[in-house]
Amino acid sequence: MYPKLKKNFFLKIKPDKFELCNPNILPFANLSINETAFDIFSLCDGNTDVDHIVKSLLLKYKISHKELKIKVDDFLANALQKDITVFDEKASIIPYDFIKGSNKIYYPDIISWEITDYCPLNCLHCYLDKKNSKFIALNEIDKILSIIPKCGLRSIQITGGEPLLHPNLGYILNKLSDLKIPVILLTSGFKYNFKTFEILNIFKKTTNSSVRVSLDGNQKIHNDIRKNPQAFENTIDFIKMLNKQNIPCQVAITAINQSPSDIENLVELLKSLGVYYVEIGLLVNEGNASKNKLPSQYNNKKISELLFYLDKKYSDDNFKIKTVVKNKDYTCGAGLQLIHITTNLDIKPCPVMDFKLGNINLNSFDDIMKKSTELFSKIKIPNNSTCCGCAFEDDCNGCIAQALNKHKRLLKNCSWFESQKNYIFKTRGRYVL
């Protein structure tokens, strides 16, 4: 019998761990496994029978053949029961590339991909303040698509600007669908046409993919933020069309100065419109938000309390509110689990961290991720221990971008920055970010 991992399962090697992954199963995501489990799963290629798996492992594990055979049989039986592996009677003809990553370099689990910086809106809180109306070209699209398979992605976020307006959006989504990678497409839902929904219909056959619409309040609040009197109406119509065509839709709300009741009313409306998931996030003071000096009455503590209340009141089997909040073990994974690719092919640690690790046109992807691994493996993530007593302790916890932003704008004597400035200085070539 020839064991093999079931469809869409793969192994991912990281410098500090081994993972069993299946992005098409939620909430499975990436499951850490020990080295023994990795060694066995790595031989479940459909071309190696159980006896040869045991023989291959004998050199490493200094136990008797009989004892090792029992352990391997038990392990494979358990994996079969959990629907991770299958057994074929004959060896597979088609090779299966199911081992991703590297023990020396971190490859991302999530890529945020900015396919255009053009947008018909100029929102007050947008983290982009400079828009060059650039659309990533087809040859550049193919260049990025070529680096994706080796990463072993959990998901990819297609963003902008306004990605719905990219002329090759259908090509991008179809290629990602072929790779079986869940896609989250981030949009304002402001400008679209009938062809838009023909393209987005691919989400109905791509497991765990969805459209994430940005909506921040009632008609007045949303239109004021978007600086357009038609913004709210257009976005609501867009959400209705997604629901009508059974295209999965989630909504992202940025908490600025809306009242809790404003946000609750919006959540109630979204649930009635067929949205299945709502995420409420803090304002990030970059780009337009910084230029416009937007104030915000929310921090992590207030958001957590609001999320808990809304979840208890509105969540059910068909509607969820993100309630995961930062704790002492939280890390956004910038530069290690997450990277952001801009329209000019710069790679950044995350969408709102303003420095680049390299450029795909100028540097190899491996070299860029090696540099990112060396840097972000050394930087200590802001946490309650380092930041204890700081007024912004909860806001920065786990997020390098927030900590850099607070240091730059509000807190020159930041204890976290002082402890990490040598790494940051070497990266940026200057002391203050």
LOPA-854087 format. One record per residue (C-alpha): x, y, z; residue number from 0. Coordinates in nm, 3 decimals. Layout:
BEGIN
r px: X py: Y pz: Z i: NUM
...
# end
This chain:
BEGIN
r px: 0.000 py: 0.000 pz: 0.000 i: 0
r px: 0.120 py: 0.348 pz: -0.091 i: 1
r px: 0.018 py: 0.626 pz: 0.150 i: 2
r px: -0.009 py: 0.984 pz: 0.030 i: 3
r px: -0.137 py: 1.313 pz: 0.165 i: 4
r px: -0.489 py: 1.395 pz: 0.055 i: 5
r px: -0.558 py: 1.666 pz: -0.198 i: 6
r px: -0.462 py: 2.020 pz: -0.090 i: 7
r px: -0.254 py: 1.905 pz: 0.209 i: 8
r px: 0.113 py: 1.998 pz: 0.205 i: 9
r px: 0.410 py: 2.019 pz: 0.441 i: 10
r px: 0.582 py: 2.346 pz: 0.516 i: 11
r px: 0.933 py: 2.374 pz: 0.656 i: 12
r px: 1.028 py: 2.681 pz: 0.858 i: 13
r px: 1.356 py: 2.758 pz: 1.035 i: 14
r px: 1.194 py: 2.687 pz: 1.373 i: 15
r px: 0.917 py: 2.439 pz: 1.299 i: 16
r px: 0.743 py: 2.194 pz: 1.067 i: 17
r px: 0.380 py: 2.243 pz: 0.967 i: 18
r px: 0.104 py: 2.038 pz: 0.810 i: 19
r px: -0.110 py: 2.271 pz: 0.599 i: 20
r px: -0.436 py: 2.277 pz: 0.413 i: 21
r px: -0.562 py: 2.627 pz: 0.330 i: 22
r px: -0.890 py: 2.484 pz: 0.202 i: 23
r px: -0.995 py: 2.364 pz: 0.548 i: 24
r px: -1.096 py: 2.609 pz: 0.820 i: 25
r px: -1.006 py: 2.650 pz: 1.097 i: 26
r px: -0.724 py: 2.402 pz: 1.022 i: 27
r px: -0.479 py: 2.650 pz: 0.865 i: 28
r px: -0.120 py: 2.554 pz: 0.956 i: 29
r px: -0.077 py: 2.284 pz: 1.221 i: 30
r px: 0.263 py: 2.253 pz: 1.391 i: 31
r px: 0.396 py: 1.897 pz: 1.388 i: 32
r px: 0.707 py: 1.742 pz: 1.537 i: 33
r px: 1.006 py: 1.622 pz: 1.336 i: 34
r px: 0.901 py: 1.256 pz: 1.348 i: 35
r px: 0.559 py: 1.337 pz: 1.204 i: 36
r px: 0.727 py: 1.544 pz: 0.934 i: 37
r px: 0.966 py: 1.261 pz: 0.846 i: 38
r px: 0.678 py: 1.017 pz: 0.801 i: 39
r px: 0.451 py: 1.258 pz: 0.613 i: 40
r px: 0.739 py: 1.363 pz: 0.384 i: 41
r px: 0.754 py: 1.004 pz: 0.257 i: 42
r px: 0.378 py: 0.985 pz: 0.196 i: 43
r px: 0.425 py: 1.072 pz: -0.169 i: 44
r px: 0.216 py: 0.796 pz: -0.326 i: 45
r px: 0.533 py: 0.635 pz: -0.462 i: 46
r px: 0.675 py: 0.489 pz: -0.139 i: 47
r px: 0.506 py: 0.191 pz: 0.024 i: 48
r px: 0.490 py: 0.147 pz: 0.400 i: 49
r px: 0.780 py: -0.100 pz: 0.412 i: 50
r px: 1.009 py: 0.144 pz: 0.233 i: 51
r px: 0.899 py: 0.426 pz: 0.461 i: 52
r px: 1.005 py: 0.217 pz: 0.761 i: 53
r px: 1.337 py: 0.125 pz: 0.601 i: 54
r px: 1.408 py: 0.490 pz: 0.517 i: 55
r px: 1.350 py: 0.592 pz: 0.879 i: 56
r px: 1.558 py: 0.312 pz: 1.034 i: 57
r px: 1.884 py: 0.497 pz: 0.977 i: 58
r px: 1.763 py: 0.798 pz: 1.172 i: 59
r px: 1.560 py: 0.636 pz: 1.449 i: 60
r px: 1.773 py: 0.383 pz: 1.634 i: 61
r px: 1.502 py: 0.137 pz: 1.726 i: 62
r px: 1.420 py: -0.211 pz: 1.598 i: 63
r px: 1.249 py: -0.264 pz: 1.266 i: 64
r px: 0.952 py: -0.425 pz: 1.440 i: 65
r px: 0.904 py: -0.142 pz: 1.687 i: 66
r px: 0.939 py: 0.125 pz: 1.416 i: 67
r px: 0.691 py: -0.059 pz: 1.191 i: 68
r px: 0.432 py: -0.057 pz: 1.470 i: 69
r px: 0.480 py: 0.315 pz: 1.532 i: 70
r px: 0.459 py: 0.401 pz: 1.160 i: 71
r px: 0.148 py: 0.185 pz: 1.113 i: 72
r px: -0.022 py: 0.348 pz: 1.412 i: 73
r px: 0.071 py: 0.696 pz: 1.289 i: 74
r px: -0.060 py: 0.633 pz: 0.936 i: 75
r px: -0.380 py: 0.473 pz: 1.067 i: 76
r px: -0.442 py: 0.783 pz: 1.279 i: 77
r px: -0.373 py: 1.013 pz: 0.982 i: 78
r px: -0.614 py: 0.806 pz: 0.771 i: 79
r px: -0.881 py: 0.835 pz: 1.040 i: 80
r px: -0.834 py: 1.213 pz: 1.052 i: 81
r px: -0.873 py: 1.230 pz: 0.673 i: 82
r px: -0.518 py: 1.355 pz: 0.617 i: 83
r px: -0.386 py: 1.061 pz: 0.414 i: 84
r px: -0.519 py: 0.797 pz: 0.177 i: 85
r px: -0.376 py: 0.460 pz: 0.071 i: 86
r px: -0.340 py: 0.362 pz: -0.294 i: 87
r px: -0.288 py: 0.007 pz: -0.410 i: 88
r px: -0.051 py: 0.118 pz: -0.686 i: 89
r px: 0.226 py: 0.376 pz: -0.695 i: 90
r px: 0.128 py: 0.718 pz: -0.828 i: 91
r px: 0.233 py: 0.806 pz: -1.179 i: 92
r px: 0.208 py: 1.184 pz: -1.137 i: 93
r px: 0.464 py: 1.334 pz: -0.895 i: 94
r px: 0.316 py: 1.541 pz: -0.613 i: 95
r px: 0.506 py: 1.853 pz: -0.503 i: 96
r px: 0.385 py: 1.878 pz: -0.144 i: 97
r px: 0.689 py: 2.001 pz: 0.053 i: 98
r px: 0.724 py: 2.380 pz: 0.070 i: 99
r px: 0.940 py: 2.630 pz: 0.251 i: 100
r px: 1.295 py: 2.608 pz: 0.385 i: 101
r px: 1.478 py: 2.536 pz: 0.709 i: 102
r px: 1.694 py: 2.846 pz: 0.650 i: 103
r px: 1.449 py: 3.106 pz: 0.516 i: 104
r px: 1.099 py: 3.204 pz: 0.620 i: 105
r px: 0.860 py: 3.204 pz: 0.326 i: 106
r px: 0.532 py: 3.386 pz: 0.392 i: 107
r px: 0.203 py: 3.220 pz: 0.482 i: 108
r px: 0.013 py: 3.526 pz: 0.357 i: 109
r px: 0.092 py: 3.766 pz: 0.073 i: 110
r px: -0.079 py: 4.103 pz: 0.043 i: 111
r px: -0.059 py: 4.190 pz: -0.327 i: 112
r px: -0.127 py: 4.544 pz: -0.444 i: 113
r px: -0.218 py: 4.504 pz: -0.811 i: 114
r px: -0.291 py: 4.875 pz: -0.865 i: 115
r px: -0.256 py: 5.199 pz: -0.674 i: 116
r px: -0.531 py: 5.363 pz: -0.879 i: 117
r px: -0.853 py: 5.436 pz: -0.691 i: 118
r px: -1.153 py: 5.654 pz: -0.783 i: 119
r px: -1.177 py: 5.755 pz: -0.416 i: 120
r px: -0.933 py: 5.938 pz: -0.190 i: 121
r px: -1.047 py: 5.825 pz: 0.154 i: 122
r px: -0.951 py: 6.022 pz: 0.462 i: 123
r px: -0.808 py: 5.715 pz: 0.637 i: 124
r px: -0.632 py: 5.542 pz: 0.347 i: 125
r px: -0.279 py: 5.429 pz: 0.436 i: 126
r px: -0.171 py: 5.527 pz: 0.082 i: 127
r px: -0.124 py: 5.900 pz: 0.030 i: 128
r px: 0.055 py: 5.883 pz: -0.305 i: 129
r px: -0.132 py: 5.723 pz: -0.593 i: 130
r px: 0.035 py: 5.701 pz: -0.934 i: 131
r px: -0.254 py: 5.533 pz: -1.121 i: 132
r px: -0.029 py: 5.235 pz: -1.193 i: 133
r px: -0.166 py: 4.894 pz: -1.292 i: 134
r px: 0.070 py: 4.603 pz: -1.258 i: 135
r px: 0.152 py: 4.469 pz: -1.607 i: 136
r px: 0.086 py: 4.115 pz: -1.730 i: 137
r px: 0.454 py: 4.014 pz: -1.737 i: 138
r px: 0.489 py: 4.143 pz: -1.380 i: 139
r px: 0.181 py: 3.945 pz: -1.278 i: 140
r px: 0.340 py: 3.629 pz: -1.416 i: 141
r px: 0.663 py: 3.707 pz: -1.233 i: 142
r px: 0.479 py: 3.722 pz: -0.900 i: 143
r px: 0.270 py: 3.414 pz: -0.979 i: 144
r px: 0.593 py: 3.222 pz: -1.039 i: 145
r px: 0.716 py: 3.276 pz: -0.683 i: 146
r px: 0.392 py: 3.175 pz: -0.514 i: 147
r px: 0.408 py: 2.792 pz: -0.538 i: 148
r px: 0.730 py: 2.759 pz: -0.335 i: 149
r px: 0.586 py: 2.966 pz: -0.048 i: 150
r px: 0.312 py: 2.736 pz: 0.070 i: 151
r px: 0.057 py: 3.011 pz: 0.123 i: 152
r px: -0.239 py: 3.002 pz: 0.359 i: 153
r px: -0.406 py: 3.282 pz: 0.161 i: 154
r px: -0.337 py: 3.578 pz: -0.065 i: 155
r px: -0.495 py: 3.921 pz: -0.034 i: 156
r px: -0.556 py: 4.110 pz: -0.358 i: 157
r px: -0.564 py: 4.480 pz: -0.283 i: 158
r px: -0.500 py: 4.826 pz: -0.422 i: 159
r px: -0.598 py: 5.102 pz: -0.490 i: 160
r px: -0.913 py: 4.950 pz: -0.630 i: 161
r px: -0.839 py: 4.597 pz: -0.761 i: 162
r px: -1.181 py: 4.562 pz: -0.926 i: 163
r px: -1.064 py: 4.805 pz: -1.193 i: 164
r px: -0.755 py: 4.610 pz: -1.298 i: 165
r px: -0.799 py: 4.492 pz: -1.660 i: 166
r px: -0.633 py: 4.156 pz: -1.585 i: 167
r px: -0.818 py: 4.078 pz: -1.261 i: 168
r px: -0.990 py: 3.776 pz: -1.416 i: 169
r px: -0.655 py: 3.636 pz: -1.528 i: 170
r px: -0.508 py: 3.681 pz: -1.178 i: 171
r px: -0.801 py: 3.518 pz: -0.999 i: 172
r px: -0.814 py: 3.224 pz: -1.239 i: 173
r px: -0.440 py: 3.157 pz: -1.197 i: 174
r px: -0.471 py: 3.167 pz: -0.818 i: 175
r px: -0.773 py: 2.938 pz: -0.836 i: 176
r px: -0.563 py: 2.688 pz: -1.033 i: 177
r px: -0.310 py: 2.701 pz: -0.747 i: 178
r px: -0.590 py: 2.625 pz: -0.495 i: 179
r px: -0.498 py: 2.927 pz: -0.285 i: 180
r px: -0.779 py: 3.106 pz: -0.098 i: 181
r px: -0.809 py: 3.467 pz: -0.211 i: 182
r px: -0.942 py: 3.764 pz: -0.016 i: 183
r px: -1.012 py: 4.053 pz: -0.252 i: 184
r px: -1.016 py: 4.392 pz: -0.076 i: 185
r px: -1.239 py: 4.654 pz: -0.235 i: 186
r px: -1.434 py: 4.970 pz: -0.164 i: 187
r px: -1.722 py: 4.831 pz: -0.369 i: 188
r px: -1.761 py: 5.180 pz: -0.515 i: 189
r px: -1.706 py: 5.127 pz: -0.887 i: 190
r px: -1.794 py: 4.813 pz: -1.078 i: 191
r px: -1.995 py: 4.684 pz: -1.375 i: 192
r px: -2.170 py: 4.367 pz: -1.487 i: 193
r px: -1.842 py: 4.206 pz: -1.596 i: 194
r px: -1.711 py: 4.251 pz: -1.240 i: 195
r px: -1.952 py: 3.987 pz: -1.112 i: 196
r px: -1.870 py: 3.749 pz: -1.397 i: 197
r px: -1.508 py: 3.763 pz: -1.278 i: 198
r px: -1.594 py: 3.734 pz: -0.907 i: 199
r px: -1.808 py: 3.426 pz: -0.969 i: 200
r px: -1.485 py: 3.227 pz: -0.947 i: 201
r px: -1.508 py: 3.272 pz: -0.568 i: 202
r px: -1.805 py: 3.033 pz: -0.566 i: 203
r px: -1.579 py: 2.746 pz: -0.669 i: 204
r px: -1.263 py: 2.849 pz: -0.481 i: 205
r px: -1.278 py: 2.721 pz: -0.124 i: 206
r px: -1.248 py: 2.988 pz: 0.148 i: 207
r px: -1.213 py: 3.274 pz: -0.099 i: 208
r px: -1.424 py: 3.586 pz: -0.056 i: 209
r px: -1.465 py: 3.955 pz: -0.130 i: 210
r px: -1.386 py: 4.190 pz: 0.162 i: 211
r px: -1.565 py: 4.523 pz: 0.132 i: 212
r px: -1.455 py: 4.830 pz: 0.327 i: 213
r px: -1.750 py: 5.007 pz: 0.490 i: 214
r px: -1.721 py: 5.237 pz: 0.790 i: 215
r px: -2.063 py: 5.360 pz: 0.898 i: 216
r px: -2.402 py: 5.493 pz: 0.796 i: 217
r px: -2.454 py: 5.703 pz: 0.485 i: 218
r px: -2.323 py: 6.029 pz: 0.629 i: 219
r px: -2.024 py: 5.876 pz: 0.812 i: 220
r px: -1.915 py: 5.663 pz: 0.518 i: 221
r px: -1.960 py: 5.936 pz: 0.256 i: 222
r px: -1.768 py: 6.186 pz: 0.469 i: 223
r px: -1.475 py: 5.944 pz: 0.507 i: 224
r px: -1.480 py: 5.858 pz: 0.135 i: 225
r px: -1.533 py: 6.221 pz: 0.034 i: 226
r px: -1.797 py: 6.113 pz: -0.216 i: 227
r px: -2.177 py: 6.150 pz: -0.185 i: 228
r px: -2.242 py: 5.824 pz: -0.375 i: 229
r px: -1.997 py: 5.603 pz: -0.184 i: 230
r px: -2.238 py: 5.447 pz: 0.065 i: 231
r px: -2.515 py: 5.382 pz: -0.185 i: 232
r px: -2.278 py: 5.223 pz: -0.437 i: 233
r px: -2.115 py: 5.000 pz: -0.176 i: 234
r px: -2.447 py: 4.879 pz: -0.033 i: 235
r px: -2.568 py: 4.797 pz: -0.386 i: 236
r px: -2.242 py: 4.610 pz: -0.448 i: 237
r px: -2.289 py: 4.401 pz: -0.132 i: 238
r px: -2.648 py: 4.324 pz: -0.236 i: 239
r px: -2.528 py: 4.205 pz: -0.577 i: 240
r px: -2.265 py: 3.981 pz: -0.419 i: 241
r px: -2.532 py: 3.825 pz: -0.198 i: 242
r px: -2.772 py: 3.785 pz: -0.491 i: 243
r px: -2.507 py: 3.593 pz: -0.684 i: 244
r px: -2.399 py: 3.388 pz: -0.379 i: 245
r px: -2.047 py: 3.531 pz: -0.382 i: 246
r px: -1.906 py: 3.518 pz: -0.025 i: 247
r px: -1.882 py: 3.867 pz: 0.122 i: 248
r px: -1.715 py: 3.995 pz: 0.436 i: 249
r px: -1.680 py: 4.354 pz: 0.556 i: 250
r px: -1.394 py: 4.544 pz: 0.719 i: 251
r px: -1.478 py: 4.842 pz: 0.941 i: 252
r px: -1.213 py: 5.090 pz: 1.050 i: 253
r px: -1.290 py: 5.225 pz: 1.397 i: 254
r px: -1.224 py: 5.598 pz: 1.396 i: 255
r px: -1.469 py: 5.824 pz: 1.575 i: 256
r px: -1.792 py: 5.640 pz: 1.509 i: 257
r px: -1.995 py: 5.586 pz: 1.823 i: 258
r px: -2.040 py: 5.226 pz: 1.943 i: 259
r px: -2.408 py: 5.255 pz: 1.847 i: 260
r px: -2.308 py: 5.367 pz: 1.494 i: 261
r px: -2.092 py: 5.056 pz: 1.457 i: 262
r px: -2.363 py: 4.832 pz: 1.604 i: 263
r px: -2.623 py: 4.969 pz: 1.362 i: 264
r px: -2.384 py: 4.900 pz: 1.075 i: 265
r px: -2.323 py: 4.543 pz: 1.196 i: 266
r px: -2.699 py: 4.485 pz: 1.215 i: 267
r px: -2.742 py: 4.616 pz: 0.861 i: 268
r px: -2.459 py: 4.398 pz: 0.727 i: 269
r px: -2.606 py: 4.086 pz: 0.881 i: 270
r px: -2.940 py: 4.161 pz: 0.712 i: 271
r px: -2.761 py: 4.201 pz: 0.377 i: 272
r px: -2.613 py: 3.850 pz: 0.390 i: 273
r px: -2.255 py: 3.941 pz: 0.488 i: 274
r px: -2.105 py: 3.638 pz: 0.665 i: 275
r px: -1.810 py: 3.795 pz: 0.848 i: 276
r px: -1.723 py: 4.136 pz: 0.994 i: 277
r px: -1.384 py: 4.255 pz: 1.111 i: 278
r px: -1.336 py: 4.580 pz: 1.302 i: 279
r px: -0.984 py: 4.722 pz: 1.310 i: 280
r px: -0.798 py: 5.017 pz: 1.453 i: 281
r px: -0.701 py: 5.320 pz: 1.248 i: 282
r px: -0.337 py: 5.313 pz: 1.130 i: 283
r px: -0.182 py: 5.659 pz: 1.115 i: 284
r px: -0.007 py: 5.629 pz: 0.781 i: 285
r px: -0.071 py: 5.791 pz: 0.444 i: 286
r px: -0.389 py: 5.999 pz: 0.432 i: 287
r px: -0.476 py: 5.919 pz: 0.794 i: 288
r px: -0.153 py: 6.084 pz: 0.903 i: 289
r px: -0.178 py: 6.372 pz: 0.657 i: 290
r px: -0.536 py: 6.444 pz: 0.764 i: 291
r px: -0.448 py: 6.407 pz: 1.134 i: 292
r px: -0.746 py: 6.183 pz: 1.194 i: 293
r px: -0.825 py: 6.136 pz: 1.562 i: 294
r px: -0.956 py: 5.807 pz: 1.699 i: 295
r px: -1.135 py: 5.732 pz: 2.023 i: 296
r px: -1.058 py: 5.359 pz: 2.003 i: 297
r px: -0.774 py: 5.145 pz: 2.133 i: 298
r px: -0.743 py: 4.769 pz: 2.163 i: 299
r px: -0.920 py: 4.758 pz: 2.498 i: 300
r px: -1.224 py: 4.950 pz: 2.371 i: 301
r px: -1.233 py: 4.747 pz: 2.050 i: 302
r px: -1.214 py: 4.422 pz: 2.248 i: 303
r px: -1.505 py: 4.522 pz: 2.469 i: 304
r px: -1.713 py: 4.624 pz: 2.167 i: 305
r px: -1.630 py: 4.305 pz: 1.976 i: 306
r px: -1.726 py: 4.088 pz: 2.272 i: 307
r px: -2.063 py: 4.263 pz: 2.301 i: 308
r px: -2.138 py: 4.249 pz: 1.926 i: 309
r px: -2.030 py: 3.886 pz: 1.897 i: 310
r px: -2.256 py: 3.780 pz: 2.183 i: 311
r px: -2.553 py: 3.967 pz: 2.038 i: 312
r px: -2.521 py: 3.902 pz: 1.664 i: 313
r px: -2.300 py: 3.601 pz: 1.586 i: 314
r px: -2.464 py: 3.276 pz: 1.477 i: 315
r px: -2.391 py: 2.987 pz: 1.239 i: 316
r px: -2.414 py: 3.214 pz: 0.934 i: 317
r px: -2.265 py: 3.537 pz: 1.068 i: 318
r px: -1.940 py: 3.589 pz: 1.258 i: 319
r px: -1.762 py: 3.884 pz: 1.411 i: 320
r px: -1.386 py: 3.864 pz: 1.450 i: 321
r px: -1.320 py: 3.851 pz: 1.823 i: 322
r px: -0.951 py: 3.755 pz: 1.821 i: 323
r px: -0.767 py: 4.030 pz: 2.002 i: 324
r px: -0.401 py: 4.081 pz: 2.081 i: 325
r px: -0.256 py: 3.899 pz: 2.378 i: 326
r px: 0.093 py: 3.850 pz: 2.514 i: 327
r px: 0.166 py: 3.582 pz: 2.253 i: 328
r px: 0.028 py: 3.780 pz: 1.958 i: 329
r px: 0.248 py: 3.864 pz: 1.663 i: 330
r px: 0.137 py: 3.992 pz: 1.326 i: 331
r px: 0.423 py: 3.801 pz: 1.161 i: 332
r px: 0.539 py: 4.095 pz: 0.949 i: 333
r px: 0.834 py: 3.999 pz: 0.730 i: 334
r px: 0.814 py: 3.632 pz: 0.830 i: 335
r px: 0.457 py: 3.505 pz: 0.795 i: 336
r px: 0.340 py: 3.809 pz: 0.599 i: 337
r px: 0.477 py: 4.023 pz: 0.315 i: 338
r px: 0.328 py: 4.296 pz: 0.098 i: 339
r px: 0.402 py: 4.340 pz: -0.274 i: 340
r px: 0.347 py: 4.688 pz: -0.420 i: 341
r px: 0.257 py: 4.787 pz: -0.774 i: 342
r px: 0.623 py: 4.862 pz: -0.856 i: 343
r px: 0.719 py: 4.516 pz: -0.721 i: 344
r px: 0.876 py: 4.636 pz: -0.398 i: 345
r px: 0.841 py: 4.388 pz: -0.113 i: 346
r px: 0.753 py: 4.532 pz: 0.229 i: 347
r px: 0.705 py: 4.349 pz: 0.562 i: 348
r px: 0.339 py: 4.454 pz: 0.571 i: 349
r px: 0.111 py: 4.703 pz: 0.391 i: 350
r px: 0.155 py: 4.982 pz: 0.647 i: 351
r px: 0.524 py: 4.946 pz: 0.736 i: 352
r px: 0.708 py: 5.205 pz: 0.529 i: 353
r px: 1.031 py: 5.041 pz: 0.421 i: 354
r px: 1.116 py: 4.793 pz: 0.152 i: 355
r px: 1.308 py: 4.468 pz: 0.178 i: 356
r px: 1.386 py: 4.454 pz: -0.193 i: 357
r px: 1.236 py: 4.461 pz: -0.539 i: 358
r px: 1.143 py: 4.154 pz: -0.744 i: 359
r px: 1.278 py: 4.320 pz: -1.061 i: 360
r px: 1.615 py: 4.384 pz: -0.898 i: 361
r px: 1.659 py: 4.106 pz: -0.642 i: 362
r px: 1.582 py: 3.736 pz: -0.634 i: 363
r px: 1.285 py: 3.643 pz: -0.414 i: 364
r px: 1.508 py: 3.409 pz: -0.215 i: 365
r px: 1.754 py: 3.690 pz: -0.140 i: 366
r px: 1.471 py: 3.921 pz: -0.032 i: 367
r px: 1.324 py: 3.660 pz: 0.204 i: 368
r px: 1.671 py: 3.577 pz: 0.337 i: 369
r px: 1.718 py: 3.944 pz: 0.426 i: 370
r px: 1.371 py: 3.956 pz: 0.582 i: 371
r px: 1.438 py: 3.640 pz: 0.781 i: 372
r px: 1.768 py: 3.774 pz: 0.916 i: 373
r px: 1.609 py: 4.101 pz: 1.024 i: 374
r px: 1.270 py: 3.999 pz: 1.160 i: 375
r px: 1.404 py: 3.693 pz: 1.339 i: 376
r px: 1.612 py: 3.932 pz: 1.549 i: 377
r px: 1.358 py: 4.205 pz: 1.615 i: 378
r px: 1.161 py: 4.150 pz: 1.933 i: 379
r px: 0.790 py: 4.208 pz: 1.884 i: 380
r px: 0.637 py: 4.479 pz: 2.107 i: 381
r px: 0.481 py: 4.306 pz: 2.407 i: 382
r px: 0.344 py: 4.366 pz: 2.755 i: 383
r px: 0.682 py: 4.291 pz: 2.911 i: 384
r px: 0.882 py: 4.541 pz: 2.703 i: 385
r px: 0.611 py: 4.806 pz: 2.698 i: 386
r px: 0.467 py: 4.766 pz: 3.049 i: 387
r px: 0.326 py: 5.094 pz: 3.177 i: 388
r px: 0.327 py: 5.274 pz: 2.841 i: 389
r px: 0.006 py: 5.457 pz: 2.751 i: 390
r px: 0.007 py: 5.280 pz: 2.412 i: 391
r px: 0.095 py: 4.935 pz: 2.546 i: 392
r px: -0.225 py: 4.767 pz: 2.424 i: 393
r px: -0.220 py: 4.937 pz: 2.083 i: 394
r px: 0.135 py: 4.832 pz: 1.994 i: 395
r px: 0.128 py: 4.483 pz: 2.146 i: 396
r px: 0.239 py: 4.239 pz: 1.875 i: 397
r px: 0.254 py: 4.499 pz: 1.597 i: 398
r px: 0.585 py: 4.646 pz: 1.483 i: 399
r px: 0.413 py: 4.892 pz: 1.247 i: 400
r px: 0.201 py: 5.042 pz: 1.526 i: 401
r px: 0.503 py: 5.068 pz: 1.757 i: 402
r px: 0.710 py: 5.246 pz: 1.490 i: 403
r px: 0.421 py: 5.479 pz: 1.419 i: 404
r px: 0.368 py: 5.568 pz: 1.787 i: 405
r px: 0.743 py: 5.627 pz: 1.831 i: 406
r px: 0.764 py: 5.846 pz: 1.525 i: 407
r px: 0.462 py: 6.064 pz: 1.602 i: 408
r px: 0.395 py: 6.054 pz: 1.973 i: 409
r px: 0.649 py: 5.879 pz: 2.189 i: 410
r px: 1.014 py: 5.967 pz: 2.133 i: 411
r px: 1.131 py: 5.781 pz: 2.446 i: 412
r px: 0.971 py: 5.449 pz: 2.346 i: 413
r px: 1.124 py: 5.166 pz: 2.552 i: 414
r px: 1.057 py: 4.910 pz: 2.278 i: 415
r px: 1.227 py: 5.125 pz: 2.012 i: 416
r px: 1.527 py: 5.186 pz: 2.235 i: 417
r px: 1.569 py: 4.811 pz: 2.284 i: 418
r px: 1.546 py: 4.740 pz: 1.909 i: 419
r px: 1.693 py: 5.050 pz: 1.746 i: 420
r px: 2.016 py: 4.880 pz: 1.635 i: 421
r px: 1.825 py: 4.646 pz: 1.404 i: 422
r px: 1.590 py: 4.918 pz: 1.284 i: 423
r px: 1.876 py: 5.162 pz: 1.228 i: 424
r px: 2.062 py: 4.910 pz: 1.012 i: 425
r px: 1.749 py: 4.849 pz: 0.808 i: 426
r px: 1.653 py: 5.206 pz: 0.742 i: 427
r px: 1.995 py: 5.367 pz: 0.740 i: 428
r px: 1.871 py: 5.630 pz: 0.983 i: 429
r px: 1.782 py: 5.649 pz: 1.348 i: 430
r px: 1.428 py: 5.788 pz: 1.338 i: 431
r px: 1.173 py: 5.616 pz: 1.111 i: 432
# end
